[in-house]
């Protein structure tokens, strides 16, 4: 199951997703983990595993919404472990 599948199944709430994104963007060096049913998703690992998200976050001049969408994309595409 991916983060997106868990989100569609309502295993991840909008509030939990927003909080995880905000926490990661506030300090990417701090661990942020989304608990999903019996599994979890490490947000930093999800971002690092996603080439698009990594590239967007490394670019200069990226807007806050672009940064937020890059992290959201990584979460939704990542496998839940």
C-alpha positions in Angstrom: 0.0 0.0 0.0 1.2 3.5 -0.8 0.6 6.7 1.1 -1.9 7.7 -1.6 -3.8 4.4 -1.3 -3.9 4.9 2.5 -5.1 8.5 2.0 -7.9 7.4 -0.3 -8.9 4.7 2.2 -9.1 7.4 4.9 -6.3 5.9 6.9 -4.5 9.2 6.7 -6.5 12.3 7.5 -6.1 15.7 5.9 -5.0 17.1 9.3 -2.3 14.3 9.8 -1.0 14.8 6.2 -0.8 18.6 6.7 0.9 18.3 10.0 3.5 15.9 8.6 4.2 18.1 5.7 4.5 21.2 7.9 6.8 19.4 10.4 9.1 18.1 7.7 9.4 21.5 6.1 10.0 23.3 9.4 13.0 21.0 10.1 13.9 18.3 7.7 16.5 16.9 10.1 13.9 16.0 12.7 12.2 12.6 12.3 8.6 12.9 11.1 6.6 9.6 11.0 3.0 9.1 9.8 1.3 6.3 11.7 -1.0 4.4 9.2 -2.9 1.5 10.6 -0.4 -1.1 11.6 2.3 0.6 9.5 4.2 3.9 9.3 5.8 6.2 6.8 9.0 8.1 7.4 8.5 11.4 5.6 12.3 12.2 5.2 12.9 8.7 3.7 9.9 9.2 1.3 11.3 12.6 0.2 14.8 11.2 -0.4 13.4 8.3 -2.3 11.4 10.5 -4.7 13.6 12.1 -7.4 11.1 14.8 -8.2 10.7 15.9 -4.6 14.4 15.9 -4.0 15.0 18.0 -7.1 12.3 20.6 -6.3 13.4 21.0 -2.7 17.1 21.5 -3.7 16.2 24.2 -6.2 16.7 27.9 -5.4 13.6 30.2 -5.7 11.0 27.5 -5.1 7.8 28.8 -3.6 6.3 27.6 -0.4 3.4 25.9 -2.2 5.8 24.1 -4.6 7.8 22.9 -1.6 4.7 21.7 0.1 3.4 19.9 -3.0 6.8 18.2 -3.5 6.7 16.7 0.1 3.0 15.8 -0.4 3.9 14.0 -3.6 6.6 12.0 -1.9 4.3 11.0 0.9 1.5 9.9 -1.4 3.8 7.8 -3.7 5.8 6.2 -0.9 5.1 2.6 0.3 3.8 2.3 3.8 5.9 -0.1 5.9 
